[in-house]
C-alpha cells in the first residue's frame, strides 16, 4: 500500500486520515464493481476512469510517490 497522508502535528484526528482515505477508496472500488461502473482517479496528474479488472489491481505508487517516500 502506498504511504498516506502525513503531518508533523500531533492532532489525533489527522492521525486517522490516511486509514480513512484507504477505506474510502476500497469502498468506492467495491461499489463500482457491484454497480458495473468505474471510478475517477488522478494518477500522476492525469484523470483516469478505472473499470473492470483495473479495479481489482493493487494501487501502484507513482514515481513521484516512490521518490518522496
N, CA and C atoms as an extended XYZ file, in Angstrom:
207
Properties=species:S:1:pos:R:3:atomname:S:1:resname:S:1:resid:I:1 pbc="F F F"
N         0.846       -1.167        0.000 N   UNK     1
C         0.000        0.000        0.000 CA  UNK     1
C         0.896        1.236        0.000 C   UNK     1
N         0.473        2.275       -0.644 N   UNK     2
C         1.277        3.479       -0.748 CA  UNK     2
C         1.208        4.278        0.532 C   UNK     2
N         2.270        5.045        0.821 N   UNK     3
C         2.237        5.888        2.006 CA  UNK     3
C         1.090        6.876        1.901 C   UNK     3
N         0.493        7.178        3.018 N   UNK     4
C        -0.659        8.070        3.011 CA  UNK     4
C        -0.325        9.466        3.470 C   UNK     4
N        -1.329       10.133        3.945 N   UNK     5
C        -1.233       11.498        4.425 CA  UNK     5
C        -0.335       11.541        5.653 C   UNK     5
N         0.611       12.469        5.682 N   UNK     6
C         1.465       12.624        6.857 CA  UNK     6
C         1.479       14.074        7.293 C   UNK     6
N         1.674       14.277        8.565 N   UNK     7
C         1.760       15.616        9.123 CA  UNK     7
C         2.664       15.586       10.341 C   UNK     7
N         3.257       16.704       10.659 N   UNK     8
C         4.102       16.788       11.847 CA  UNK     8
C         3.286       17.135       13.080 C   UNK     8
N         2.046       17.565       12.881 N   UNK     9
C         1.182       17.888       14.012 CA  UNK     9
C         0.757       16.605       14.720 C   UNK     9
N         0.504       16.728       15.997 N   UNK    10
C         0.093       15.583       16.788 CA  UNK    10
C        -1.416       15.569       17.016 C   UNK    10
N        -2.178       16.039       16.047 N   UNK    11
C        -3.633       16.071       16.127 CA  UNK    11
C        -4.169       14.645       15.989 C   UNK    11
N        -4.918       14.141       16.973 N   UNK    12
C        -5.412       12.760       16.895 CA  UNK    12
C        -6.345       12.517       15.710 C   UNK    12
N        -7.095       13.536       15.281 N   UNK    13
C        -7.966       13.360       14.132 CA  UNK    13
C        -7.155       13.201       12.849 C   UNK    13
N        -6.109       14.008       12.698 N   UNK    14
C        -5.286       13.934       11.490 CA  UNK    14
C        -4.527       12.614       11.392 C   UNK    14
N        -4.238       12.010       12.533 N   UNK    15
C        -3.502       10.746       12.510 CA  UNK    15
C        -4.339        9.626       11.890 C   UNK    15
N        -5.646        9.811       11.802 N   UNK    16
C        -6.536        8.775       11.263 CA  UNK    16
C        -6.938        9.023        9.811 C   UNK    16
N        -6.479       10.133        9.241 N   UNK    17
C        -6.881       10.498        7.880 CA  UNK    17
C        -6.438        9.460        6.858 C   UNK    17
N        -5.211        9.020        6.920 N   UNK    18
C        -4.684        8.085        5.930 CA  UNK    18
C        -5.502        6.801        5.880 C   UNK    18
N        -5.775        6.223        7.036 N   UNK    19
C        -6.550        4.983        7.084 CA  UNK    19
C        -7.968        5.211        6.556 C   UNK    19
N        -8.553        6.357        6.864 N   UNK    20
C        -9.905        6.660        6.392 CA  UNK    20
C        -9.933        6.801        4.872 C   UNK    20
N        -8.922        7.418        4.299 N   UNK    21
C        -8.856        7.557        2.840 CA  UNK    21
C        -8.698        6.202        2.153 C   UNK    21
N        -7.920        5.332        2.745 N   UNK    22
C        -7.748        3.984        2.186 CA  UNK    22
C        -9.074        3.236        2.222 C   UNK    22
N        -9.779        3.308        3.365 N   UNK    23
C       -11.086        2.644        3.465 CA  UNK    23
C       -12.077        3.207        2.463 C   UNK    23
N       -12.078        4.512        2.281 N   UNK    24
C       -12.992        5.138        1.318 CA  UNK    24
C       -12.693        4.665       -0.106 C   UNK    24
N       -11.419        4.551       -0.445 N   UNK    25
C       -11.042        4.059       -1.771 CA  UNK    25
C       -11.460        2.614       -1.977 C   UNK    25
N       -11.285        1.789       -0.947 N   UNK    26
C       -11.692        0.388       -1.047 CA  UNK    26
C       -13.205        0.275       -1.234 C   UNK    26
N       -13.938        1.081       -0.491 N   UNK    27
C       -15.406        1.050       -0.595 CA  UNK    27
C       -15.859        1.539       -1.967 C   UNK    27
N       -15.213        2.573       -2.495 N   UNK    28
C       -15.566        3.083       -3.825 CA  UNK    28
C       -15.342        2.009       -4.885 C   UNK    28
N       -14.251        1.272       -4.776 N   UNK    29
C       -13.979        0.186       -5.727 CA  UNK    29
C       -15.034       -0.916       -5.611 C   UNK    29
N       -15.403       -1.242       -4.379 N   UNK    30
C       -16.416       -2.278       -4.151 CA  UNK    30
C       -17.758       -1.880       -4.775 C   UNK    30
N       -18.183       -0.650       -4.563 N   UNK    31
C       -19.446       -0.168       -5.118 CA  UNK    31
C       -19.376       -0.136       -6.644 C   UNK    31
N       -18.247        0.285       -7.194 N   UNK    32
C       -18.091        0.329       -8.652 CA  UNK    32
C       -18.191       -1.075       -9.247 C   UNK    32
N       -17.593       -2.065       -8.589 N   UNK    33
C       -17.688       -3.449       -9.070 CA  UNK    33
C       -19.140       -3.928       -9.047 C   UNK    33
N       -19.831       -3.666       -7.941 N   UNK    34
C       -21.216       -4.130       -7.780 CA  UNK    34
C       -22.153       -3.483       -8.791 C   UNK    34
N       -21.905       -2.223       -9.094 N   UNK    35
C       -22.821       -1.488       -9.974 CA  UNK    35
C       -22.378       -1.498      -11.441 C   UNK    35
N       -21.201       -2.066      -11.710 N   UNK    36
C       -20.713       -2.131      -13.083 CA  UNK    36
C       -20.291       -0.775      -13.640 C   UNK    36
N       -19.884        0.112      -12.753 N   UNK    37
C       -19.432        1.425      -13.187 CA  UNK    37
C       -17.946        1.576      -12.910 C   UNK    37
N       -17.397        2.705      -13.254 N   UNK    38
C       -15.995        2.980      -12.997 CA  UNK    38
C       -15.854        4.038      -11.918 C   UNK    38
N       -14.620        4.270      -11.525 N   UNK    39
C       -14.338        5.359      -10.599 CA  UNK    39
C       -13.271        6.259      -11.215 C   UNK    39
N       -13.409        7.542      -10.973 N   UNK    40
C       -12.450        8.512      -11.495 CA  UNK    40
C       -11.333        8.697      -10.478 C   UNK    40
N       -10.093        8.606      -10.949 N   UNK    41
C        -8.926        8.808      -10.096 CA  UNK    41
C        -7.908        9.669      -10.834 C   UNK    41
N        -7.067       10.345      -10.092 N   UNK    42
C        -5.997       11.126      -10.688 CA  UNK    42
C        -4.696       10.383      -10.391 C   UNK    42
N        -3.992        9.995      -11.446 N   UNK    43
C        -2.720        9.292      -11.329 CA  UNK    43
C        -1.666       10.110      -12.038 C   UNK    43
N        -0.649       10.546      -11.300 N   UNK    44
C         0.418       11.389      -11.847 CA  UNK    44
C        -0.149       12.593      -12.595 C   UNK    44
N        -1.194       13.189      -12.041 N   UNK    45
C        -1.774       14.386      -12.635 CA  UNK    45
C        -2.727       14.125      -13.785 C   UNK    45
N        -2.916       12.875      -14.159 N   UNK    46
C        -3.792       12.513      -15.274 CA  UNK    46
C        -5.084       11.908      -14.731 C   UNK    46
N        -6.230       12.432      -15.159 N   UNK    47
C        -7.517       11.897      -14.751 CA  UNK    47
C        -7.796       10.617      -15.520 C   UNK    47
N        -8.096        9.538      -14.800 N   UNK    48
C        -8.396        8.252      -15.445 CA  UNK    48
C        -9.669        7.677      -14.849 C   UNK    48
N       -10.361        6.882      -15.628 N   UNK    49
C       -11.527        6.143      -15.162 CA  UNK    49
C       -11.125        4.673      -15.078 C   UNK    49
N       -11.177        4.107      -13.885 N   UNK    50
C       -10.839        2.704      -13.693 CA  UNK    50
C       -12.119        1.883      -13.751 C   UNK    50
N       -12.086        0.808      -14.541 N   UNK    51
C       -13.249       -0.069      -14.706 CA  UNK    51
C       -12.790       -1.524      -14.712 C   UNK    51
N       -13.734       -2.412      -14.482 N   UNK    52
C       -13.486       -3.847      -14.611 CA  UNK    52
C       -12.256       -4.331      -13.865 C   UNK    52
N       -11.352       -4.981      -14.594 N   UNK    53
C       -10.165       -5.581      -13.992 CA  UNK    53
C        -9.248       -4.549      -13.354 C   UNK    53
N        -9.259       -3.322      -13.866 N   UNK    54
C        -8.415       -2.277      -13.277 CA  UNK    54
C        -8.786       -2.019      -11.818 C   UNK    54
N       -10.048       -2.230      -11.468 N   UNK    55
C       -10.489       -2.024      -10.091 CA  UNK    55
C        -9.907       -3.066       -9.147 C   UNK    55
N        -9.535       -4.228       -9.674 N   UNK    56
C        -9.027       -5.313       -8.844 CA  UNK    56
C        -7.526       -5.224       -8.593 C   UNK    56
N        -6.844       -4.412       -9.367 N   UNK    57
C        -5.387       -4.288       -9.203 CA  UNK    57
C        -5.065       -3.485       -7.948 C   UNK    57
N        -3.991       -3.895       -7.313 N   UNK    58
C        -3.499       -3.147       -6.148 CA  UNK    58
C        -2.922       -1.829       -6.644 C   UNK    58
N        -3.265       -0.709       -5.998 N   UNK    59
C        -2.702        0.571       -6.442 CA  UNK    59
C        -1.180        0.544       -6.384 C   UNK    59
N        -0.557        1.049       -7.418 N   UNK    60
C         0.897        1.108       -7.516 CA  UNK    60
C         1.334        2.545       -7.302 C   UNK    60
N         2.310        2.785       -6.410 N   UNK    61
C         2.745        4.168       -6.208 CA  UNK    61
C         3.361        4.739       -7.477 C   UNK    61
N         3.083        5.993       -7.734 N   UNK    62
C         3.687        6.654       -8.891 CA  UNK    62
C         5.163        6.876       -8.614 C   UNK    62
N         5.910        7.238       -9.636 N   UNK    63
C         7.335        7.502       -9.460 CA  UNK    63
C         7.538        8.668       -8.505 C   UNK    63
N         6.673        9.680       -8.583 N   UNK    64
C         6.768       10.808       -7.662 CA  UNK    64
C         6.601       10.364       -6.214 C   UNK    64
N         5.629        9.475       -5.960 N   UNK    65
C         5.413        8.983       -4.608 CA  UNK    65
C         6.583        8.129       -4.146 C   UNK    65
N         7.126        7.318       -5.048 N   UNK    66
C         8.261        6.474       -4.699 CA  UNK    66
C         9.478        7.307       -4.357 C   UNK    66
N         9.706        8.382       -5.121 N   UNK    67
C        10.842        9.253       -4.849 CA  UNK    67
C        10.680       10.006       -3.529 C   UNK    67
N         9.437       10.379       -3.205 N   UNK    68
C         9.168       11.149       -1.988 CA  UNK    68
C         9.210       10.282       -0.741 C   UNK    68
N         8.899        8.988       -0.888 N   UNK    69
C         8.770        8.098        0.262 CA  UNK    69
C        10.061        7.582        0.700 C   UNK    69
